[in-house]
Amino acid sequence: MLISSLGQGLLWAPLAIGVFITFRILDIPDLTTEGSFPFGAAVTVSLMIKGQSAIIATLAGFFAGCIAGLVTGILDTKLRIPSLLAGILTMTGLYSINIHIMGKSNVPLLSQKILTEYLPAGLDVDLQTIVLGLIVIFIVITLLFGLFKTRLGLSLMATGNNKNMSAANGINTDGMIIFGYVISNGFIALSGALIAQSNGYADIGMGIGTIVIGLASVLVGEIFLRSHNILTRLLAMILGAIIYRLLLTFAMGLGFPADDLKILSAIILVIVICVPIIQNRIRTKRELKKYLIQVEDQTDGSLTTKTSTKSILSRD
C-alpha cells in the first residue's frame, strides 16, 4: 500500500505543484484545473494511439495545458473577467474540446508503449511508477527552482504578493499572471498525461474533483513542511500529494468503495483546512493566558486587575 501510494503520489505531484503556483504564489483560485488535467490526458493518449512516442505525446500534453492556462490568463487580465469565472469558462470549453480530441468519452491504451516501458525491464510495475515519478519530479523541481531564482520568477512572486506595488516598480503584472497560469496548467496537464498512462486510458470525467485533490495536497504538505524557502515549499507539495494518496488508499483498505473517493477527498480537504485554524486558536488562547498571568503578577494581584482578567478570560 505504501509503495503504491508513493508511486501514485509522485504522478499526482505535478498537479499539486501547478495548483500551488496559482493558489499560493499568485493567490488565484483557478478552476481551469478540472479542464486542463483531462486535456493533457486526451492529447497524450490520442497522439500515442496515432503512433506518436510516449515522450513526445507527454510533452504535447504539457504544452496543451499551457495553452489552456494562456486562455484563462487572457480572459482574466485582458478581458477583465474575474479569475474564478475565467477558469470556469475555460474548463467548460475544454470539455467539448476533449470530446473532439478523443472522439468519444473514453479512449483506452492497448498496445502502445507508455513511459514506464522505457525503464529497465527488471522492475515491477510499482517500482517503475516510482522511478518515473522521481525522474519527472526531479525535472520539474529543478526547472522551477531555477526559474524562481531568476528575475522572471522573482517578478512572478512579487506580483502575487502585491500586484499594485509590483506594477509601480515596473513589473508587467498582467504578463506575470498569464505566465503563472501557463506554467501552472502545463504541470497540471502533465500530471493528467502521466495518470492516463498509469491507468491505461483517458476519460472525459477524469478531471472532476482534481481541484480538490490539488488543494488538499497543497494544504497537507504545508502542515508537515512550513517554510518560506521556495525549494522547501515545492518539496512540501510532493510530500502532500504522497500523503494524500496514502490517506485515500488507507480509506479504501478499510472497505470504502471507489465511488466514495470524491466525498473522501472533500472530507480530507475540510480536515486539513480546519486543523491549522484550530491550532492557531489554541496557540492564541495560550499566549493570551500567559500574558494575563504576567499582568496579574506585575500588579500584585490587585482586585481590579483580577476582575478584569476574569472577564477577559470568560469572553475568550
Beta strands, then each sheet from edge to edge (+ up, - down):
strand 1: 106-108
strand 2: 201-203
sheet 1: 1+ 2-
end
